[in-house]
Amino acid sequence: MDLPEEVVDDLRKRLRRIGGQIEGIERMLDDGRECRDLVTQISAANRALERTGFRLVSAGMTYCISNPEAAEADGYPIDEVEKMFLRLA
């Protein structure tokens, strides 16, 4: 699937931010922070990762709708992309 470069850049930026969140959670563990604080940060990282997945699938759906023949030739018929979306939902 041919994703636009701005989508790839956005995904990378999101993933770097999530990586920073995960490192922060590890530091919180090392510092002996409260459980509720850890859960809050884990929940935020989880939501950010889910949104990143939805951004990826959204770009894929746009590609498949705009280029159905090319998407199918790449192995991404619209029903396959729909399954990926539902896996995230």
N, C-alpha and C positions, 0 to 999 in steps of 0.2 A: 504494500500500500504506500502510495506516495504522499507523505504528509508535508504540508507547507513548512518551510524553514521557521516561520514565526511560531508555529505550533510546537515544533521540536524545541525551540529556544524556551518557550513558555513552560513546557514539561520539565526541561532540565532545571530551570529556575525554581519551579515548585519542588522538585525532588531535592535540590540542594537545601532549600529552606526546611523541608521535612527532616533531612539528615541533621541539620542544626538542632531541630526540636528533639530528635532522638538523643543526640549528644547531651543536650540540656537535661533530659530526663535521667540519663546515666549519672550526670553530676549531682542531680537531686538525690539519687539513691546513695551516692558516696557521702553526701552531706547529711544523710539521715532525715530528709524532709518528710513531712507528714504524708500519710497514705492518700488523703483526699487531694492534696496538691499534685501528687504523682498521677492519680487517676484523671484529674482535670487535664493535665498535660498530655497524657496518653490518649485521652479522648480527642483532644485538639489535633494531635498528630494523625490519629486515625481518620478524622474527618478530612484533613488536608490530603491524605493519601487517596481517600475515596473520590474527592473532587478532582484530583489529578487523573485518576482512572476515567472518570466521566468526561474530562476534557479530551482525553485520548480517543475514547469511543465516539464522542461527538464529532471530532474531526474525521474519524473513519467513516461515520455515517454520511457526513457531508460529501466526502470523496466518493462513496459508493452511489449516492443519489445523483451526483453530478457526472460520474463516469461509470455507469453500471457495467459496461462491457469490460473495461480495463480492470475494474475491481474484481469481477468474477474471474478474469484471466489470472489475476494476482492471487487467487484463492480466497477472496473475500466477497462472496455473494452477500446480498443484503440480509438474508436470513442468518448467516453466520455472524455478522456484525450485531444483529439484533440479539443473538444468544450471548455475545460478549457483554452487551449492555445489561441484559437481564442478570448475568452473573454478578454484576456490580450492585444491582438494585436490591 
